[in-house]
């Protein structure tokens, strides 16, 4: 299964969400690989380098058909990335609720059509403007599979689920785990 995390706007939390998904699935015993298509930053490759059991690919075409691969994408669209988005088994679109980001989710919907797409509101702080953005997405029929609260400090380390959770209260950690379960529903082991 290929889970592609994409939004054509930068700063939406794509790489962080990819790390969380990989960590979540690895913790459940799934064979997980990663694909880092964001050649502008290579953050995912840096974060996952040397982690036992997580193989990293730099080309979508090289991903094996068995197991689960979580794909990090750059903050722009080109023909190659549009093809990757169209070929994904599941597209996950993280969005922070600003005007430009909401326009970006519209573009993802255009590319995917009726194929499975899951939207994650990232960095949510329950302000009036964010509440309005969330309601707008719901009214437009976007499948919001969860909300990740705004965080103060975050460090990604694949070895320990608690590492990214340092900036969150326990109730927020539980909320994030529910989001990850929603994102990965339908994933089969093996």
C-alpha positions, 0 to 999 in steps of 0.5 A: 500500500502506498500512502502519499502525504502531499499538499502543494503548499510548504509548512503544512507538516507533511514530513512530520506526519510521514514520520508519525505514520511510519512510527505508528505503523512500525509500532504495530508490527507492519513492514514499513518503507519510506520514500522521500520525494522532497529533494529540496530539503531531504528532511525525511531521509535525515530523520530516518537515516540509520533507523533499523527496519525502515528502508528509504527510497528516493524514487516512487518507481523503486517502491516494492509492491509488498508492505506499506510505503509512506511517501513524503512530497515537496511543496510544489506540483509538477507532472511527476508528482501529479502522477504519484498523487494519482497512483497512491492507494491513499492520499493524506493531505495535511493542512494548516487552516490559512487561506492559501492552504485551503486553496491547496486542498482544492487542488489536491481534490482536483487531481484525485477526483473520487479516489480515497483522500484523507485530510488532516488539520495540522497545528489546530488551535481552536481559534475563531479563524481556525474553527471557520476554516474547519467548518468550511472544509466540512461544508465543502465535503472534505473527509477530515480524518482528524485534527492534530493540535498546535504544538510548541516544540517537536522533535522527531525520533522514530525510536520512541512514540514519546519523542514527538509527543514532548510538546503535547498533553496526554489527551492530545497524544491520544487524539493524535493516535486516533488521527493516525489510526484513521489515516491508516485504516485499511492497511493490511499487514504483509 
